[in-house]
Amino acid sequence: MKKTDILLVGIGGYGSLYVNELLKPENRDTLNLVGTVDPYPASCRRLDEVIALCGQPYRTMDEFYREHTADLAVISTPIQFHREGILTALAHGSDVLCEKPLSGDAGDIETLLDAEKRSGLHVHIGYQWSHSEAIQALKRDITAGLYGEPTVFKTLILWPRDRKYFGRGTGWAGKIKAADGTLIYDSVANNAAAHYLHNMLYVTGGEPDSASRPIGVKAKLYRTNNIENFDTAIIECEMSGGGRRVFIASHTIDRAQNPLFDYRFTEGRVTFTEDELPPDIEGREDYTKGHIIGVDKNGAAYDYGDPFYQVERKLYNAIDTRNGKAGAGVICGIRAASEHTRLINEIGERFPIESFPAERIRERGELLYVEGLSGELIEEYNKIK
């Protein structure tokens, strides 16, 4: 069996997931790590093993491609490097799995689509929920009309993040633009909680590699930390295919709430929570914490499973697509990812960022949070009908 030659671009941070997967002994017969690219490789916890397997990391992708080829390039770099990383990999004959988002700049979308088409290769964007079996099954049922037409989708994520989080990397965290003017738009809506905003667009997209397009956007954006962009957001969208989406997320709270969603349709409802069940479904035996559960108009329940299960599935789908395996293909690529990028750009261009009153800001160790904000956002979520 031919091994799949893989290049990892970015081996610290989220890139460590791919490092760990490729270093598994059971993968040595099928996956071949032929090189890594990272100008700051010391952040990789398994750097010695990586070097022993494929040599010293290269500083740039161009340096790697002068000496090697790869079937698949896996890109886990800061947002501002996604565009050039994808273009470079395609130009050298590699399929691509790039971590979310597609880019910080919606102006890159057509360039990337054109490059993919001309290359005849495949670009996958790593929104991990989109690649999960749970979301794929849900999307098929929504497309088939099991729940009728979408009406109101709402999502809540409250994930406290401290000063260390906003100081990570090489000065791109919380930035709107890089020093050279490249758009980044790093925020709670475009990074840590991006999956869940994207998912509200993705599941009603119809075709596998597609997402619904917002046609009317409102946003309330707030900043507490010493960053350029926002760290709290309430985003509301009217959709081209009908219905409304409301996304609420914050990093500046003292109370965590794992991703929670409630998708309402004309003939059903789909919910997800890892924490306490909503009061109106608490006690039902057909609801499971951590699973996506749908209920149709007749009251029949559908358990789609855990959308966090096997987060590495996106890697194996990209490998199978490269190798032409039956049933494999791009299920979340440039097209599906582009609607999230367009939305983030519209928000950044149209809506101002407000500051919370100084008297409400508190410190707990390295965490800055707004007193009472978690309760206010939960209340805001609960009153959406």
Disulfide bonds with the S-S distance in Angstrom:
none
